[in-house]
Amino acid sequence: MMNYYDRYITLNHCFTQGANLHIAETNIDVRFFRFNSELDNWQDEILKSDNNIGENFSFEYPVFLPTGKVKQENAILLLHGLNERNWNKYLPWAEYICYHTGKPVILFPIAFHINRSPQAWSNPRSLTDLLNFRRRQYGDDRSVSLANVALSDRISQNPERFYLSGRQTWADLTTLFGEIKSGRHPLFKEGCQIDIFAYSIGAFLSQIALMANEQDFFTNSRLFMFCGGSIFRSMQGISRSIMDKAAFNRLQDYYVYHFGNEPESRWKHDNAFKAFFRMILPGRLREEREDFFSRIHNRITGVALEKDNVIPYHGVREALGNETTEATISLLDFPFEYTHENPFPLQTKDQRSLNNAFTGIFSRVVSFFA
């Protein structure tokens, strides 16, 4: 059995964004590829200031792949959670999946996250004034923190950014899938099968991508959701690691009561919009949404955690429907303290239980994709 603590420390010690790497212990290479994200003209008029963030439009993403293999027939896309500023916790996840399936794992950053965001958004010195401002503004709100202040301020100013970020990422994934499936990507054969491992908000994005199914690229993709899959209304994003209370309340208010009720000229009412719209409220277009997940139930599975307060199990039921959830999603618990944001805490004294928990979850992932 792998030692999760050791793999986490080792991988984070040797991993550097943009620097190709060979991991001798598992005979895995990490290679980086450049991606250029295109801006839709209609988006240009909504939040022009964000169009000047160059990191979001030209960036590199890492791929874990078995050493020596060329032109692969399979790929697994790994999507992360909200407000992530680095790949740290995902490195042992990607290594385990790659090593045990023999398939490349693509770590693709969501728009304005990881290395698609300015370094200032994660630099304490740059954020001090903004942090103090929000603390003065919201007084006793203990959810205000250095870790979440950049995202919280952006969402408070313009909650539309949540949809626009997801929409840009969806468009990027469509481009990436097209590049891979056409054989234009240097790692993959034409017609490559692409599956998805998605955590937290990455699962929500994946559900929408499968539902919208742009250019039929997602028709055969399998999806494993870890701590994800909830209807939007039941997500509880107030966290010192995600966003503060004021930002989350602003986000919920906009999407529950205003989004979709605006003039049609406000947004493109295409498949991506319609899929997102179905995923906001449990009662909205419920039959249509649950029928979709029922039809693809053999292509989705996942694990929810008992003490996950951010993406609760009842929210997954509301999204998928009771029958599909019971058939596809396992509700598990760990014998140590954990959170949604940190399901495998390194400081856990019971390292055996930590290793068992990690291996138990990711052996399910491997079995599903293998």
Secondary structure, DSSP 8 states (H G I E B T S, - for coil): ---HHHHHHHHHHH--TT--EEETTTTEEEEEEEEE----HHHHTT-GGGGG-GGGTEEEEEEEEETT--SEEEEEEEE--TT--SSGGGHHHHHHHHHHH---EEE---TTSGGGS-GGGG-HHHHHHHHHHHHHHHTT-TT--TTTHHHHHHHHH-THHHHHHHHHHHHHHHHHHHHHHTT-STTEEEEEEEEEEEETHHHHHHHHHHHH-GGGTTSS--EEEES----GGG---B-TTSB-HHHHHHHHHHHHHTTTSS-GGGS--SHHHHHHHHTT-TTTTHHHHHHHHHHTGGGEEEEEETT-SSS-HHHHHHHH-HHHHHHHEEEE--SS---SS-SS-TT-S-HHHHHHHHHHHHHHHHHHH-
